[in-house]
Structure formats: C-alpha cells, structure tokens
C-alpha cells in the first residue's frame, strides 16, 4: 500500500534527490516534499509515484474551482465576516454604509456574515454577475464543505483570554498552534458585533484581514494578510492599550512597540499586502522578523514590492542582515516563451485543424501548450518555508540549467533564545 512520507533534512546536511528508473539523478527534493512511496528498495532507495508541492492563489478567486470540485472538502471555510453581496456599489456589497453614533469619531459595519446560515441566505440564489458570490455559491453547493463562518478574535476558540483557530489551540495538543490576531470585533452603535471603518471601502475590507500567527516548535510565522496603515495602528493600540497612536521617536511610541512585541514578534513574516509601502514602521518593528516573505503576484501595475518598502524591511528586520524573499524578485523566467515556440505551436494548431497530425504529434502539441501556459506560481516564483520545529529553511528556485541544483536555501536554528542563520 502506498504511503506518504515527509522528507526531512539528513543529519549530515547533504541533499536528497529524485532519480529516474535507471537511477539517473533528476532533481533535488525540497525538504518537506510529500512523496507517494510504493516500496522500499533497500540501501536507502525508495520507489515513488510522484512528488507534490502545493501552490496557492491570490485571495479568493482561485478557490472557485476548488470548491466546485466534488472530490475536495473542508471542515470549515473561514472568512473575515465582510462578504461581498451580489449587488452593485461599494459599501452596499458589505450590507450598507458604516454607521456611527452622534458625535462619535468611529463608524462601524454591523452586517457581518458570522455563520453558515447567514452565508446561505446571502449567496444560495446568487447569480453569475459577481465574482465573490460565485465562489461562495460553489462552497455552499459542495456537500463536503461542512461549515462556512467568520474567523476573528471574537469568533475563535478562546483559552486563557487568547483567541486560537478552532482545532489549533494549545489544548488540541497538535504540537503546534495557530493564534488569531485579527480582525478585532467591537460593539457597534446598536450594541451588536461590528467592525470599524478603517478608511475607504477597499482599505476597510483589506484592513480587516484574518491575521494568524503559527507557532511550530521553536519557530513562529506571522501571516500579515492585506493590513494597511490604519489597520496596523488600530491593532497596535488594541493590543497595547494605547488610547491614541503616539508620535514616532517618543517614549510612548517606543513603549508601545516594545509591548506589542509580546503579541506580534515572529521569526518569519508573510509581509502585508504584496509588499505595499502603505504599512507602518511601528508594526514592522513590533514583528521584527529574521526573514520577510513577500507574495507580490497581484496586478503588475501596483509595482509590488515597492522599492522604498524593501529598505524599511531591512531596517526593522532582526539581526544585521535580515532576509527579504519575494515571489517577484525570485521568480523564474519563461525560457521557452519565444517567437519560435509560438510559431511552432500555431503551426501545430493549423495541422490539428486540418486533421493531419499523428497521435504522437497531438501529444507533443499538448505538451507545448502546457509549457506556454505554465503556472504563474512557477513563473512568478514560489518561496518555500520548511521547519521541523528545531530547524527552519526558506528556499527559492534559482535560474540554473541544471535540474539537480535549482534551490537556494537560508537555514536557521536557535542557540538558546537567539535565532541564528547558518550561512
């Protein structure tokens, strides 16, 4: 019976490789790959069917096909409570414009989709004119998706006054935990749970991203969502008890950052909003990671990551040389995407239409199409993070002709309480 085995680092630090059936070396295995093992051949050799590495899509749209697949299910699909209804407009999509009490400085959105029943009421009869409703409807129509609900500091498993993702709290004894740091729900003008307005429609929707902090053994990772300046200032004040955001360089500012580190400090940070510059130095300083990972695969017109942000990351990262890894900066190139390849493909299509292609040529044509339509994750770069709780690596593909040596690593370990990079 086939089994899946997690590939760990060898004790001597030497790499593990995949070989073909003639034991010719093909490529290096990334630490953490899952291998479908058919049988043990002895002498350290395993026969496998394939090696798989997963990729993720930007935000929600990539989930449409996943949710629509009857072979895929989830125990729960979590969101931040601000679901886009199948209507036109901006605030109307979230249930209406933010409301504030007379004389109040903060407005709130109170129409939150907290549970499955609310999501079903909103989306079960949604049409096809809006993208987010299509995604949610696909989830509702999948019988293997058991729940769709809001995840926030107040909609979580609470232990010792700390919010945890359900099933990932300390009491679940998994060996790792996932803490929920945002969104933070407050009491609205009508006394019901609400999320505060953080600026414009997009700033508010992005600013209330679900923020998670993973603790696996000695290592921690903060997933920064699409936080922006307004959201970060609110969270820093919320977790430190500051009544207002202090001026940079003041004692109050330094005290706030120091106190915020009790909540946010992490070894690795998935940077906020694709590397947007609209983040605060205070939040970066509070997280103070040894490595930043930037997923910048949104629209190229946004110019992410911003050059001025990169300097700030280096300034507020941990140690003398914090690592900055970006899917944009570490991306691969489409070496085969050139005029000759396109012309060859077009000629093959013409022959296919004329009915003059042999089965072998049709197979080759399909392979050529796949090459030109390679996943954006492969082209725009994928940053790999692997840990066993004692050691951690970040890795990315190098532009090299060799399939064997395609990976560049940064390795980390702890010496006492100090995180050390092994160069």
N, C-alpha and C positions, 0 to 999 in steps of 0.2 A: 504494500500500500504506500502511495506517495506521501511524503511529509514535507512540511516547510521548515527550513532551518534558518535562523538568524545568523548572518555572517559577522563574527566578532573579529577584533584585531588579534593577530598572532602575538604570542608572548615576546618574540624577538623583534616585533615591529615590521617584519617583512610582509609584502603584499600577498594577496590571494588572487589567482587568475582563473578565468574560464578558458577551456581548451575544447577543440573540436574532437570528433570521434577518433581522429588519428593522433590525438594528444599534441596538436599544434596550438600554440598559445594564441588566443584571440583577443582578449582584453582583460583589463584589471577589474576585479569585483570591488564595488564600493562597499565599505563597511556598513552593514545594516541592510544590504540587499536580502530579499527573501528568495530562497531557491526551492523549487519544487524537486525534491530528491526522489529518484526512482529506486536506487540501491547503492549500497556501499561496496566499492570495488576493492577495498583494502589498500594498504600502503598510503593512506591519506587521500585517495581518489574517491569522488562521489559522481555517480551518473545522475544528471538532472534533465528536466524537460525544458525549463526556461528560467530566466531571472527577470523579475519585475520590479520597476520603480514607479511610484505613483507621481502624478502631477496634479496641480490644482488650477482652476480657472479664476480669473479676476472677478471678485464679488459674486453675484448670484446667478448670472445668466447661464454659466456653464452647468449649473445644476438641473436645468430643464430636462436635458436628455437623460441625466442620471435618474431623476425622479420618475421619468416616464418609462424607465426600464423595469418590467415586472420581475426581473431576476434580482433586483437590488432593493434592499430595505434598510430602514434605520429605526432604532429605538426611539429617537427623538430628533426633530429638526428644530434648532433654536434660532431665534431672531431677536432684534433689539426692541420689538414692540411697535416700531414705527413702520407699518406696512403700507405700501403704495396701492391705494384702491384703484379700481378700473374706471377712473374719471379723469377729465382733463384738469389743467391748472397745476398749482404747486402745493400750497398748504391744503387745498381741497383733497389731495391724494392721501393726506395723513389724518383726515377727518375734520378739518377746519382750521381756521387761523388760530394761532396761540392766543390765549386769554389771560388777562391779569386783573387783579382786584384794583379798585380805585386807589390811586396814589402809590401803587406798588411799582417797583422798577423791573421786576422779572415777570415774563409771560410764560404760560405753560400749555403743553399739548396733553390733553387728558384722554383722548380716544385711543387707548392702547389696545392692541390685539394680544391679550395676555395668554389665551388658552386656545385649544383646538376648536371649541365650539364657535368662538368669535371669528377665527380664521375661516372656518367653513361657511359661516353666514356671509362673510365678505366676498369670498372667492369661488364658491362652488358653482355659481352661474356666470362667472366672468367670461367675457368674450375673448377675442384674439387681437384686440386693438392695442393692448398694453403689455409690455414685456413681463414686469414683475407678477401681475396676476396670472399669466400663463405658467410661470414657474410654480406658483403656489397651487394652482389648479392641478398641475401634474402631480404634485406631492399629495394632494387630497385624494386623487384617483388611484394612488398606489396603495393597495391593501397591506403592503409590507412596511409602510411607514406608520408607526404606532402613535406618534404624537407630534404636534407642531405647536410650539409655545414660546413665550418670551423668556429670555435669559437676562437677568440683571442682578444687581446686588441684593435686591429685594425679592427676586424670583429665582431662588437658588437654594441649595442646602446650606443652612447656617449652623456652624459649630463654633462655640467659643466666640460668638459675635463676628465671625469671619464667613464670608459668602464663598461657597465652593460650587463648582459644576456638579449637578446631580450624578451620583455614582463615582465621583472622583474626589471625595472628601477624605480627610485622614482616616475616619472610621471605616471607610471602604477597604482599607488595608491592601491597596494595589501595589504599593511600593513607590508610587508617585502620586502627586496631587495636582489639581487644576483650580486655581483660585479665580473668582470672578471679581474684577475691579470696576467694571462699568458695563452698561450705563447705571447711573445712580438715580433711582426713582425718588421723587419728593411728593409732598402733598400739594395738590393743585387748589385753585380757588374754590372749588366745590367740595373740597375735603377728600377727593378721590386721588388714587395714584396718578402721577403725571411726570412728564419730562420737560425740563425747562428749555426755552428758546435760547439757542446759542449763537444767534445771528441770522443769516439768510436761511432759506429753505434747505439748500444744499449743505450749508455749514452746520445746521442743526441735525439734519439726517446723518451726516458723516460723523459729527462730533459725538453722537450717542452710539458709537460703535461698541460692540461687545469686546471688552478688553480682558484678556486672560493671561494668567501667569502660571506657567508649568514649572513644577519642581520635581526633578527626576534625580534621585540620589543627591549628589553634591551640587548639581548644576541647575540653574534656573533660566527660563526663557520668557521674556515678555512679548506678547503679540499686540502691537500697537494700533491695529485697525486703521481707521482714517481720522484719527484725532487731529484737531487743529488748535490754534492758539486759544480760542475761547473755551474749548472743552478741556484743554490741559490746565488752564488757570482754575477752572471750576473744580476739577478733580484734586488739584494740589491744595486748594483751600478746604475742600471737603475732608480730605484725609489728614490734614494738619490742624484743622480748627481755626485757620486764619480767617478773620472777619472780612478782610479785603486783601487784594493782591499787593504785596509790598514792592517798593522800588528796588531795582537792581542795585547791588552794592551796599545795601543797608544791612544792619544786624538782623532785622526782622526777615529779610529775604534769605540770608544765609541760614537762619534758624529754620525757616520753612523748608528749604531744600534738604537740610540735614534730617529733619523729622520725616519728610516724605520718603526718604530712602528706606525707612523701616517698612514701607509698603511696596515701593516700586523698584528698588535696586535689584538688578538682574544681571546675570553673566552675559547673556545674549539678548539683543533687542531686535525684533522684527520692526523696522522703522515705520513710522506713521505715514500713511497716505503716499506711498510710492516714492518717497524722497522729496515731498513738497517742502518748501522753505517756510511754510506757514505753521511753524511749531515754536515752542518756547525753549529758551536756553535752560530755564529752571527745570523743565520736565526732563530734558536730556541729562542734565546734571544729577537729577534725582535717580534716574535709572542707572547711569554711569556704567554701561556695559563694556566688556572687553572686546566685543565684536558686534557690529551693526550689520544687519542683512536687509537690503532694500529690494523689494519686488517692484520694479518700475515698468511693468508691462502694460500700462494703460495707454491712452492715446498719445502718440508721439508729439503732438502739438503742445502738450503740457510741459515738455522738456524736463522730465524726471529721470534721474535725480538732479535737483538743482545744484549747480556748482558751488554756490555760496553755502548750501546746507552741508556739503561734504567737509568743508573746513570746520564748521561748527561741530560736526560729529567727532572729528579728530580731537577737537579741543575738549569736549566733555566726555570722551570715552575713557576707559580705565587704563592706566599704565602709560608708558612713554610712547607706545606705537599701537593704538587700538586698530583693529582690523575693520575695514569697510568693504563689504561684498555686495555687489549689485548685479541683478539679472541683466541690466543694460550694459554695464561695464565689462562683465564677464561672459557676455553672450558669444555664441558660436556664429559662424558665417555660413551662408548657403553656398558652399564651394561649387556645387554643380548647377547653380541657377545662373546660366549664361545664355547668350543668344543661340549657341549651337544646341544646347539641351532643349530650349523652347522650340526651335525649328524641327528638331528630331521628333519631338512629341506631336507637333502639329502634322507632320508628315505621316506619323503613325495613325493619327485620328482619321486622316483622309483615306488611308488604306483600309482602316476598320470599316468606315462608311461604305467603301466600295466592295467590301466582302472578300478582300484578297489577303488578309492576314492569317497565318497559321496559328494553331493553339499556342505554340511556344512564343510566337511574336506577340500574341494578345497578353500572355502572362508578363512578358517584358514590358509591354506598354503600361500595364497596371503598375508595375514596379516603378517606372519612370514617373507616373502621375503621383505616386506616393512620395517619391523623393522631392518633387517640387512642392508638394503640399505638406512638408514636414511640420510637425507640431511647433507652435510658437514657443512652447516651453523649451524645446530643443534648440531653436534658433536664437531666441532672446535670452537664453541662459537659465540654468537651474542651479540654485545653491543648495547643497546637501549639508544637513546637520545631523550628526550621529553621536550618541552617547550611551554608555553602559552605566552611567551614574558615577563612575570613578574617573573616566577619561572622556574627552569630547573632541570631535573634529568638525571643522567646517571645510567643505571641499567644493571645487567647481571644475568644469571641463576646460582643458587647455586646447588652444588651436595647434594641434600636432597631427602629423600624418600618421603616426603610429597609433593603432588601436589599443596597444598594450599599455602605453604610458600616457593616458589622457587626463589624469586627475592631479590637481594641486591641492595640498592639504595645509591647514593650520591645526596644530594639535595643542590641547590644553589639559592641564591637570592641576590639582590643588596641592600645595605644600602648607599644611595646617589650614589656616583660613585665607591664605593668599593664592589667587589664581595665577598660574604660571603658564606662559606659552612656550612650547617646546620647538625651538627653531632648528 
